[in-house]
Amino acid sequence: MTTSSVVHIVDDDEAIRGSLSMLLDAAGHETATYADAEIFLAQADLTGQGCVVADVRMPGMSGLELLRMLRSRDIDLPLIVITGHGDIAMAVSALKAGAADFIEKPFDDTLFLNSVNDALDRGRQTFRERRQRASIETRLATLTPREREVMALVVQGLPNKAAAVELAISVRTVEIHRARVMEKMAAESLSELVRMALILEEESSLVRLPHPPSFDEG
């Protein structure tokens, strides 16, 4: 897996690929170039950090189609589309589909570099979040079914006694499972465990239980 951020340049025009690569190399960025979207999908490291710069109009798969393909594969590389004078409508469609930005030809070097820097920052943040989520999911997989149930109730705010009633087990058993959950999840506090659960909830990884009943009455 690539550890540094790479700017992937996808354009059927060799001259544009070369000029963009030179500009980005001079600015200190690592680049890789591809003559079309199909070659990019076949050769690029799609699991690493970076972003994509793609012409919106290319033979074969267009930049917009490439963007949709990446999203359908749950690949988080931000994509900047390059547009010509007649491609603004396509560029707007790309933004609506999740493109990071679009740059019109001929483009200003400073604006282009700023756009790439923003996309790389976004890509690095997404990459960190994905790795964090994967780490939490790995720890979650070590929990027993009962420990997952206890964790689900604890992060909803139920005290041990209420969780024991919900699960029809003793308070002491809840306490033991809760301690094991904290240890296995490497959570130093309840608030940290709750933050982990919120991250997992985005991916529907945590067992969802009915909302806890109210114990205020009676």
Stockholm file with secondary structure:
# STOCKHOLM 1.0

chainA/1-218         MTTSSVVHIVDDDEAIRGSLSMLLDAAGHETATYADAEIFLAQADLTGQGCVVADVRMPGMSGLELLRMLRSRDIDLPLIVITGHGDIAMAVSALKAGAADFIEKPFDDTLFLNSVNDALDRGRQTFRERRQRASIETRLATLTPREREVMALVVQGLPNKAAAVELAISVRTVEIHRARVMEKMAAESLSELVRMALILEEESSLVRLPHPPSFDEG
#=GR chainA/1-218 SS CCCSCEEEEECSCHHHHHHHHHHHHHTTCEEEEESSHHHHHHHSCTTSSEEEEEESSCSSSCHHHHHHHHHHTTCCCCEEEEECGGGHHHHHHHHHTTCSEEEESSCCHHHHHHHHHHHHHHHHHHHHHHHHHHHHHHHHTTSCHHHHHHHHHHHTTCCHHHHHHHHTSCHHHHHHHHHHHHHHTTCSSHHHHHHHHHHHHHTTCSCCCCCCCCCSCC
#=GC SS_cons         CCCSCEEEEECSCHHHHHHHHHHHHHTTCEEEEESSHHHHHHHSCTTSSEEEEEESSCSSSCHHHHHHHHHHTTCCCCEEEEECGGGHHHHHHHHHTTCSEEEESSCCHHHHHHHHHHHHHHHHHHHHHHHHHHHHHHHHTTSCHHHHHHHHHHHTTCCHHHHHHHHTSCHHHHHHHHHHHHHHTTCSSHHHHHHHHHHHHHTTCSCCCCCCCCCSCC
//
